[in-house]
Amino acid sequence: MEGLEVSLAGAQDKLAQLDAEEARQRTIDLGMPTFSNLAGRTSTANLTQRSSTH
């Protein structure tokens, strides 16, 4: 019975270590836009106006 208790304690310790590591490695959202968000917001309005005035 004592061997099972030691194994259980070891398994619980390992699970706690894995949970702590997962918490450290989580991605934090800084609210910064991604490239696809930036690229989707580009405008060609100024280019069209310039080409028509030249």
MMTF fields as JSON, N, C-alpha, C and O atoms, coordinates in Angstrom:
{
  "mmtfVersion": "1.0.0",
  "mmtfProducer": "UNKNOWN",
  "numBonds": 215,
  "numAtoms": 216,
  "numGroups": 54,
  "numChains": 1,
  "numModels": 1,
  "chainsPerModel": [1],
  "groupsPerChain": [54],
  "chainIdList": ["A"],
  "bondAtomList": [4, 2, 8, 6, 12, 10, 16, 14, 20, 18, 24, 22, 28, 26, 32, 30, 36, 34, 40, 38, 44, 42, 48, 46, 52, 50, 56, 54, 60, 58, 64, 62, 68, 66, 72, 70, 76, 74, 80, 78, 84, 82, 88, 86, 92, 90, 96, 94, 100, 98, 104, 102, 108, 106, 112, 110, 116, 114, 120, 118, 124, 122, 128, 126, 132, 130, 136, 134, 140, 138, 144, 142, 148, 146, 152, 150, 156, 154, 160, 158, 164, 162, 168, 166, 172, 170, 176, 174, 180, 178, 184, 182, 188, 186, 192, 190, 196, 194, 200, 198, 204, 202, 208, 206, 212, 210],
  "bondOrderList": [1, 1, 1, 1, 1, 1, 1, 1, 1, 1, 1, 1, 1, 1, 1, 1, 1, 1, 1, 1, 1, 1, 1, 1, 1, 1, 1, 1, 1, 1, 1, 1, 1, 1, 1, 1, 1, 1, 1, 1, 1, 1, 1, 1, 1, 1, 1, 1, 1, 1, 1, 1, 1],
  "groupList": [{"groupName": "MET", "atomNameList": ["N", "CA", "C", "O"], "elementList": ["N", "C", "C", "O"], "formalChargeList": [0, 0, 0, 0], "bondAtomList": [1, 0, 2, 1, 3, 2], "bondOrderList": [1, 1, 2], "singleLetterCode": "M", "chemCompType": "L-PEPTIDE LINKING"}, {"groupName": "GLU", "atomNameList": ["N", "CA", "C", "O"], "elementList": ["N", "C", "C", "O"], "formalChargeList": [0, 0, 0, 0], "bondAtomList": [1, 0, 2, 1, 3, 2], "bondOrderList": [1, 1, 2], "singleLetterCode": "E", "chemCompType": "L-PEPTIDE LINKING"}, {"groupName": "GLY", "atomNameList": ["N", "CA", "C", "O"], "elementList": ["N", "C", "C", "O"], "formalChargeList": [0, 0, 0, 0], "bondAtomList": [1, 0, 2, 1, 3, 2], "bondOrderList": [1, 1, 2], "singleLetterCode": "G", "chemCompType": "PEPTIDE LINKING"}, {"groupName": "LEU", "atomNameList": ["N", "CA", "C", "O"], "elementList": ["N", "C", "C", "O"], "formalChargeList": [0, 0, 0, 0], "bondAtomList": [1, 0, 2, 1, 3, 2], "bondOrderList": [1, 1, 2], "singleLetterCode": "L", "chemCompType": "L-PEPTIDE LINKING"}, {"groupName": "VAL", "atomNameList": ["N", "CA", "C", "O"], "elementList": ["N", "C", "C", "O"], "formalChargeList": [0, 0, 0, 0], "bondAtomList": [1, 0, 2, 1, 3, 2], "bondOrderList": [1, 1, 2], "singleLetterCode": "V", "chemCompType": "L-PEPTIDE LINKING"}, {"groupName": "SER", "atomNameList": ["N", "CA", "C", "O"], "elementList": ["N", "C", "C", "O"], "formalChargeList": [0, 0, 0, 0], "bondAtomList": [1, 0, 2, 1, 3, 2], "bondOrderList": [1, 1, 2], "singleLetterCode": "S", "chemCompType": "L-PEPTIDE LINKING"}, {"groupName": "ALA", "atomNameList": ["N", "CA", "C", "O"], "elementList": ["N", "C", "C", "O"], "formalChargeList": [0, 0, 0, 0], "bondAtomList": [1, 0, 2, 1, 3, 2], "bondOrderList": [1, 1, 2], "singleLetterCode": "A", "chemCompType": "L-PEPTIDE LINKING"}, {"groupName": "GLN", "atomNameList": ["N", "CA", "C", "O"], "elementList": ["N", "C", "C", "O"], "formalChargeList": [0, 0, 0, 0], "bondAtomList": [1, 0, 2, 1, 3, 2], "bondOrderList": [1, 1, 2], "singleLetterCode": "Q", "chemCompType": "L-PEPTIDE LINKING"}, {"groupName": "ASP", "atomNameList": ["N", "CA", "C", "O"], "elementList": ["N", "C", "C", "O"], "formalChargeList": [0, 0, 0, 0], "bondAtomList": [1, 0, 2, 1, 3, 2], "bondOrderList": [1, 1, 2], "singleLetterCode": "D", "chemCompType": "L-PEPTIDE LINKING"}, {"groupName": "LYS", "atomNameList": ["N", "CA", "C", "O"], "elementList": ["N", "C", "C", "O"], "formalChargeList": [0, 0, 0, 0], "bondAtomList": [1, 0, 2, 1, 3, 2], "bondOrderList": [1, 1, 2], "singleLetterCode": "K", "chemCompType": "L-PEPTIDE LINKING"}, {"groupName": "ARG", "atomNameList": ["N", "CA", "C", "O"], "elementList": ["N", "C", "C", "O"], "formalChargeList": [0, 0, 0, 0], "bondAtomList": [1, 0, 2, 1, 3, 2], "bondOrderList": [1, 1, 2], "singleLetterCode": "R", "chemCompType": "L-PEPTIDE LINKING"}, {"groupName": "THR", "atomNameList": ["N", "CA", "C", "O"], "elementList": ["N", "C", "C", "O"], "formalChargeList": [0, 0, 0, 0], "bondAtomList": [1, 0, 2, 1, 3, 2], "bondOrderList": [1, 1, 2], "singleLetterCode": "T", "chemCompType": "L-PEPTIDE LINKING"}, {"groupName": "ILE", "atomNameList": ["N", "CA", "C", "O"], "elementList": ["N", "C", "C", "O"], "formalChargeList": [0, 0, 0, 0], "bondAtomList": [1, 0, 2, 1, 3, 2], "bondOrderList": [1, 1, 2], "singleLetterCode": "I", "chemCompType": "L-PEPTIDE LINKING"}, {"groupName": "PRO", "atomNameList": ["N", "CA", "C", "O"], "elementList": ["N", "C", "C", "O"], "formalChargeList": [0, 0, 0, 0], "bondAtomList": [1, 0, 2, 1, 3, 2], "bondOrderList": [1, 1, 2], "singleLetterCode": "P", "chemCompType": "L-PEPTIDE LINKING"}, {"groupName": "PHE", "atomNameList": ["N", "CA", "C", "O"], "elementList": ["N", "C", "C", "O"], "formalChargeList": [0, 0, 0, 0], "bondAtomList": [1, 0, 2, 1, 3, 2], "bondOrderList": [1, 1, 2], "singleLetterCode": "F", "chemCompType": "L-PEPTIDE LINKING"}, {"groupName": "ASN", "atomNameList": ["N", "CA", "C", "O"], "elementList": ["N", "C", "C", "O"], "formalChargeList": [0, 0, 0, 0], "bondAtomList": [1, 0, 2, 1, 3, 2], "bondOrderList": [1, 1, 2], "singleLetterCode": "N", "chemCompType": "L-PEPTIDE LINKING"}, {"groupName": "HIS", "atomNameList": ["N", "CA", "C", "O"], "elementList": ["N", "C", "C", "O"], "formalChargeList": [0, 0, 0, 0], "bondAtomList": [1, 0, 2, 1, 3, 2], "bondOrderList": [1, 1, 2], "singleLetterCode": "H", "chemCompType": "L-PEPTIDE LINKING"}],
  "groupTypeList": [0, 1, 2, 3, 1, 4, 5, 3, 6, 2, 6, 7, 8, 9, 3, 6, 7, 3, 8, 6, 1, 1, 6, 10, 7, 10, 11, 12, 8, 3, 2, 0, 13, 11, 14, 5, 15, 3, 6, 2, 10, 11, 5, 11, 6, 15, 3, 11, 7, 10, 5, 5, 11, 16],
  "groupIdList": [1, 2, 3, 4, 5, 6, 7, 8, 9, 10, 11, 12, 13, 14, 15, 16, 17, 18, 19, 20, 21, 22, 23, 24, 25, 26, 27, 28, 29, 30, 31, 32, 33, 34, 35, 36, 37, 38, 39, 40, 41, 42, 43, 44, 45, 46, 47, 48, 49, 50, 51, 52, 53, 54],
  "secStructList": [7, 2, 2, 2, 2, 2, 2, 2, 2, 2, 2, 2, 2, 2, 2, 2, 2, 2, 2, 2, 2, 2, 2, 2, 6, 7, 7, 7, 7, 7, 7, 7, 7, 7, 2, 2, 2, 2, 2, 6, 6, 7, 7, 7, 2, 2, 2, 2, 2, 2, 2, 2, 2, 7],
  "xCoordList": [0.826, 0.0, 0.871, 0.538, 1.972, 2.858, 3.456, 3.648, 3.747, 4.282, 3.299, 3.694, 2.017, 0.996, 0.873, 0.664, 1.001, 0.923, 2.099, 1.938, 3.271, 4.454, 4.268, 4.608, 3.725, 3.477, 2.434, 2.584, 1.382, 0.341, 0.916, 0.621, 1.728, 2.339, 3.259, 3.279, 4.009, 4.89, 4.1, 4.486, 3.0, 2.158, 1.516, 1.44, 1.062, 0.457, 1.495, 1.182, 2.721, 3.796, 4.109, 4.301, 4.161, 4.442, 3.33, 3.612, 2.075, 0.957, 1.037, 0.748, 1.424, 1.581, 2.687, 2.552, 3.782, 4.876, 4.41, 4.725, 3.662, 3.158, 2.179, 2.208, 1.318, 0.381, 1.126, 0.759, 2.169, 2.953, 3.672, 3.738, 4.207, 4.905, 3.925, 4.252, 2.743, 1.734, 1.35, 1.188, 1.206, 0.841, 1.928, 1.618, 3.182, 4.288, 4.356, 4.807, 3.922, 4.073, 2.845, 2.828, 1.84, 0.638, 0.958, 1.801, 0.288, 0.447, -0.326, -1.468, 0.301, -0.341, -0.728, 0.121, -1.994, -2.481, -2.173, -2.705, -1.313, -0.939, -1.83, -1.661, -2.769, -3.672, -3.05, -3.615, -1.916, -1.256, -1.84, -2.08, -2.07, -2.641, -1.647, -0.436, -2.163, -1.323, -1.1, -1.758, -0.193, 0.088, -1.154, -1.407, -1.923, -3.119, -4.118, -4.817, -4.193, -5.082, -4.577, -5.367, -3.27, -2.701, -2.823, -3.19, -2.525, -2.565, -3.989, -4.186, -4.957, -6.345, -6.835, -7.897, -6.087, -6.517, -5.822, -6.058, -4.996, -4.322, -5.312, -6.305, -5.038, -5.955, -5.197, -4.037, -5.836, -5.233, -5.888, -5.678, -6.673, -7.379, -6.392, -6.608, -5.328, -4.346, -3.626, -3.327, -3.344, -2.678, -3.574, -3.093, -4.851, -5.795, -5.902, -5.922, -5.97, -6.058, -4.807, -4.896, -3.645, -2.389, -2.258, -1.845, -2.611, -2.449, -3.41, -3.096, -4.558, -5.51, -5.164, -5.612, -4.376, -4.004, -2.739, -2.448, -1.979, -0.72, -0.92, 0.034],
  "yCoordList": [-1.193, 0.0, 1.257, 2.261, 1.182, 2.343, 2.678, 3.85, 1.665, 1.883, 2.615, 3.461, 2.292, 2.979, 4.44, 5.309, 4.709, 6.087, 6.908, 8.075, 6.297, 6.98, 7.262, 8.346, 6.285, 6.478, 7.562, 8.371, 7.582, 8.598, 9.982, 10.934, 10.094, 11.38, 11.848, 13.032, 10.933, 11.272, 11.73, 12.686, 11.05, 11.416, 12.781, 13.585, 13.046, 14.346, 15.464, 16.554, 15.201, 16.178, 16.474, 17.631, 15.434, 15.604, 16.402, 17.27, 16.129, 16.891, 18.363, 19.245, 18.627, 20.011, 20.712, 21.885, 20.001, 20.578, 20.9, 21.962, 19.983, 20.202, 21.378, 22.166, 21.496, 22.614, 23.943, 24.925, 23.975, 25.195, 25.572, 26.752, 24.597, 24.864, 25.388, 26.306, 24.812, 25.271, 26.72, 27.511, 27.067, 28.433, 29.42, 30.549, 29.018, 29.902, 30.079, 31.122, 29.09, 29.117, 29.632, 29.618, 30.075, 30.565, 31.825, 32.625, 31.993, 33.177, 34.329, 34.165, 35.476, 36.651, 37.578, 37.966, 37.931, 38.826, 40.257, 40.76, 40.917, 42.296, 43.297, 44.507, 42.79, 43.669, 44.272, 45.202, 43.774, 44.295, 43.607, 42.4, 44.356, 43.744, 42.825, 43.039, 41.826, 40.915, 41.504, 42.474, 40.933, 41.428, 41.385, 42.313, 40.314, 40.211, 41.315, 41.802, 41.714, 42.825, 44.127, 44.941, 44.326, 45.55, 45.579, 46.606, 44.479, 44.41, 44.61, 45.166, 44.165, 44.314, 45.747, 46.064, 46.623, 48.0, 48.986, 50.191, 48.506, 49.416, 49.961, 49.312, 51.14, 51.79, 52.242, 52.643, 52.18, 52.663, 53.966, 54.404, 54.587, 55.823, 56.92, 57.618, 57.087, 58.122, 57.837, 58.767, 56.589, 56.239, 56.545, 57.008, 56.293, 56.557, 58.051, 58.481, 58.844, 60.288, 60.861, 61.739, 60.373, 60.875, 60.546, 61.39, 59.321, 58.928, 59.683, 59.917, 60.064, 60.772, 62.252, 62.902, 62.8, 64.204, 64.421, 65.559, 63.392, 63.548, 63.35, 63.446],
  "zCoordList": [0.0, 0.0, 0.0, -0.63, 0.706, 0.788, -0.583, -0.906, -1.375, -2.715, -3.61, -4.412, -3.475, -4.256, -3.848, -4.695, -2.562, -2.073, -2.599, -2.954, -2.647, -3.176, -4.663, -5.136, -5.407, -6.831, -7.078, -7.994, -6.269, -6.387, -6.112, -6.834, -5.08, -4.738, -5.87, -6.205, -6.446, -7.566, -8.785, -9.458, -9.068, -10.213, -9.993, -10.922, -8.79, -8.49, -8.596, -9.073, -8.155, -8.258, -9.721, -10.097, -10.54, -11.968, -12.637, -13.462, -12.3, -12.864, -12.458, -13.266, -11.227, -10.772, -11.553, -11.902, -11.83, -12.619, -14.039, -14.575, -14.64, -15.994, -16.048, -16.993, -15.043, -14.983, -14.856, -15.501, -14.028, -13.842, -15.135, -15.479, -15.848, -17.103, -18.16, -18.913, -18.212, -19.163, -18.884, -19.813, -17.614, -17.247, -17.665, -18.045, -17.603, -17.996, -19.501, -19.974, -20.265, -21.718, -22.448, -23.679, -21.756, -22.426, -23.205, -22.799, -24.313, -25.13, -24.5, -24.069, -24.455, -23.888, -25.032, -25.835, -25.108, -26.14, -25.744, -24.755, -26.512, -26.23, -26.951, -26.807, -27.716, -28.428, -29.671, -30.248, -30.094, -31.285, -32.514, -32.489, -33.583, -34.784, -35.477, -35.418, -36.116, -36.885, -38.276, -38.651, -39.028, -40.372, -41.252, -42.021, -41.141, -41.99, -41.656, -42.545, -40.394, -40.033, -40.634, -41.111, -40.612, -41.168, -42.679, -43.25, -43.328, -44.779, -45.3, -46.381, -44.546, -44.952, -44.866, -45.403, -44.204, -44.011, -44.951, -44.862, -45.823, -46.739, -47.747, -48.077, -48.225, -49.149, -50.386, -50.291, -51.534, -52.772, -53.215, -54.346, -52.35, -52.701, -53.082, -54.073, -52.328, -52.637, -53.946, -54.695, -54.232, -55.478, -56.672, -57.706, -56.54, -57.62, -57.865, -59.018, -56.826, -56.962, -57.607, -58.465, -57.2, -57.746, -59.233, -60.027, -59.6, -60.999, -61.904, -63.071, -61.4, -62.235, -62.366, -63.31, -61.438, -61.516, -62.307, -62.675, -62.584, -63.334, -64.797, -65.57]
}
